[in-house]
């Protein structure tokens, strides 16, 4: 193809675009630009303040809440004459935070921010405030492991089961068997959450690049296969433990290069997952060499 | 641990939950149940009608649009005395559809539906209307391939690059080299979209289970690495083609069991990706044995 035909080809494409634009206008006759079109919903200042904004000219009440605050109280945004609502918080410690907008009582995923945390009950947005304190979870130019969604049929559930599995950089060509960490999410989260809000994969990549950990496989299952909110009690009746030992562990040990022994198996869980971790330590001590409950609140009971 | 200590342990957990509930009430003093708490935002009738609902008592205008309609016009929902807005559409052909709620002009991801399609510009919800016409993309009890998010540094972009890669069931233990399909999304979508809205992985699983295709690796890259909306023209200057041939293909061929030859390499793309497919056929015929442009609109030009 010579230069002229390339030019003609390009001109034809432009023709298609113009035509698409016209038909888009015809299809949405009410379409007109608004101040929301180019709005940035999040701006982060050099001193680590976050400014949240939302274009909602017809709303009467807009709030934002999230874990950038110590308590989850809703902060009111103020409306300007263009219909843009704004509030500034902080300074905050550099980290990855989740937040939720509420507009007239309705939870609204920030339409201007594609970064979200998938949970069992819906989506929250994520905002990263960069800085040295959050460097450990940054996406850096280091060797990266892979994050895989795996589906398999779980006999104990009578249903397909999804699990997220992290394999370290170079795993595909390794010949040795690796230790495995089962990493359980908290209440309201799901098997995706440790790798979105938790950035588990990037933290592991960075720790490996720094030589601070050994390569391991990390298995992130869904913690509520029975459908209930709380799977922390009742190892005899809760579907989670049946699923875990009868389906998940055998699947992982048959399909991944992991060492199938107590001293190479670890379990960690956050919040509700922390209670599951305590159950693992109490009821299944022969299965795990290491158990780490995180933020369970359990030990606060007197 | 005997039965009595199990009982005490369970009672202690209940104590934690009650305490958490109390503190949640203290933290959200305005919390009270609403008709929205147990609302189902989507109900599908036996005759394939979809009823959309949203609880938004303060809203003055709620609409829904999506590809369950032939044109994307917004359908108005009607409000009842409880503040629940509802509209019923269809019957529709069984399929996976995307939809967007608008509340007083603001795009609102359905807070009651975790099924979404990730796109370059945000999220749309997904609703599956089951039936024999959509059976080909159902999540069945057949062997499932894995869907992996892979990150690697792309020299041509000077940045980390994310790509979704499907490997067929049993891939890990295969010794032969497989053919590879590069599958490109449309404008407004991203590298996740073919496996969410497109269900590419489940379609491939079902076709393999039926013996209708050979095992293959499917690579789903991001189509706008230059940041612009349209990467369909200008193979000399658009970062996509540089990235594709200098970074992506070498990465895939070095890290996956794929045959590095023209006759084992295929390219398919939808819409904007279809224009990229046409570019591949026109400018890089020596690279691909098969090229499939889908829904480009291009051939309509006279």
Interface residues (C-beta under 8 A of the other chain):
Chain A: X1 X9 X10 X12 X13 X14 X15 X16 X17 X20 X27 X28 X54 X55 X56 X57 X58 X59 X60 X61 X71 X72 X73 X103 X104 X105 X106 X107 X108 X109 X111 X112 X114 X116 X118 X119 X120 X121 X122 X123 X139 X140 X141 X144 X146 X147 X148 X149 X150 X151 X152 X153 X160 X172 X230 X232 X233 X234 X255 X275 X282 X283 X297 X298 X301
Chain B: X1 X9 X10 X12 X13 X14 X15 X16 X17 X20 X27 X28 X54 X55 X56 X57 X58 X59 X60 X61 X71 X72 X73 X103 X104 X105 X106 X107 X108 X109 X111 X112 X114 X116 X118 X119 X120 X121 X122 X123 X139 X140 X141 X144 X146 X147 X148 X149 X150 X151 X152 X153 X160 X172 X230 X232 X233 X234 X255 X275 X282 X283 X297 X298 X301
